[in-house]
Amino acid sequence: MAFLVDEQRDHPGEYPETATWLVVAPMPGRFRPAIDLTEHVAAGQLIGVVARSGTEVEVHAQCDGRFMGHLADHGELVRDSQPVAWIQRTT
């Protein structure tokens, strides 16, 4: 799931004119990054994992772009829909 950084609406969605995306946690739990800072990520690429009570849910990039960094540290307890990474969209 991803939210747009400069989105003014009350709901997430895809708006092609927006260049910066926040990748958010799909559920509450502990965040584990799966990639280091890289120049480029592809849509669908694994960004990290959120784990809770033996359940792990993968977090994926929603668009192609430059991976700007994680917003949650390894092992950090995150809330549902909390931003965990951000991507500068290139397409």
Order of alpha helices (4+ residues) and beta strands (2+ residues): beta-beta-beta-beta-beta-beta-beta-beta
